[in-house]
Amino acid sequence: MLVRENSLNVTGKLKEFIRTSDKGNTVKAYFCPECGVRIYGRPGYVKGVLSLKPGTLDDTSWLDPKTALWIKSSQHWFELPRYTETLQEQ
């Protein structure tokens, strides 16, 4: 879930690691040092935007995804709403 960097408020310390995406871009990933869950990523190819993992939000009831990425690796049992645009990769 892409969000503006200045709209996210994270409390507590996070650890980071740097990885290279399938497209060759650098991405910094930030995760909980206690449980290892990734919270968000900072893509190197765009400024001021974070890639938030929506499952880490306290309240997800307001989420209404319109597009799903990486469908080629999704679980066979997971069904998206019919109106969702799907992309096989990023």
C-alpha positions in Angstrom: 0.0 0.0 0.0 1.7 3.2 -1.1 1.5 6.1 1.3 3.1 9.5 1.6 6.0 9.4 3.9 4.8 12.4 5.9 1.5 10.7 6.6 2.9 7.7 8.5 3.6 7.8 12.3 5.5 4.8 13.6 6.3 4.5 17.3 9.2 2.4 18.6 12.5 1.5 16.9 12.7 -0.5 13.7 15.6 -2.3 12.1 16.3 -2.1 8.4 17.8 -4.1 5.6 18.4 -3.2 2.0 17.4 -5.4 -0.9 17.3 -5.2 -4.7 13.8 -5.6 -6.3 13.2 -7.8 -9.4 13.4 -4.6 -11.5 16.9 -3.8 -10.1 15.8 -1.0 -7.8 17.1 -0.6 -4.3 14.5 -0.9 -1.5 15.1 -0.3 2.2 12.8 -2.5 4.3 12.0 -1.6 7.9 10.8 -4.3 10.3 10.1 -5.0 14.0 13.3 -6.0 15.8 11.3 -8.2 18.2 9.1 -10.3 15.8 10.6 -9.7 12.4 7.4 -8.5 10.7 8.1 -6.0 7.9 6.3 -2.7 8.5 7.1 -0.7 5.4 9.7 -0.2 2.6 11.3 2.9 1.2 11.6 2.5 -2.5 14.8 4.1 -3.9 13.2 5.0 -7.2 10.6 7.5 -5.8 11.0 10.2 -3.1 8.4 10.8 -0.3 6.5 7.5 -0.7 6.6 4.4 1.5 5.3 0.9 0.7 3.3 0.1 3.9 2.3 -3.4 4.7 -1.4 -2.8 5.5 -1.7 -5.9 7.7 0.4 -4.0 10.3 -2.3 -1.3 10.8 -4.2 -1.1 14.0 -7.5 -0.7 12.1 -7.9 -2.2 8.6 -11.7 -1.9 8.3 -11.4 1.2 6.1 -9.2 -0.4 3.5 -10.7 -1.0 0.1 -8.0 -2.2 -2.3 -8.5 -1.4 -6.0 -5.3 -3.1 -7.3 -3.4 -6.3 -6.4 0.2 -6.9 -7.3 2.1 -10.1 -7.7 -1.0 -12.2 -8.4 1.2 -14.9 -10.0 2.4 -15.9 -6.5 -0.9 -15.5 -4.6 -2.4 -18.4 -2.7 -4.9 -20.4 -4.8 -7.6 -20.2 -2.1 -7.5 -16.4 -1.7 -10.2 -14.6 -3.7 -10.1 -10.9 -4.5 -13.3 -8.8 -5.1 -14.3 -8.9 -8.8 -13.7 -5.2 -9.2 -10.0 -5.5 -8.2 -7.5 -4.8 -10.9 -4.8 -7.5 -10.9 -1.2 -7.4 -12.1 0.9 -10.6 -12.3 4.0 -8.7 -11.1 4.7 -5.2 -9.9 
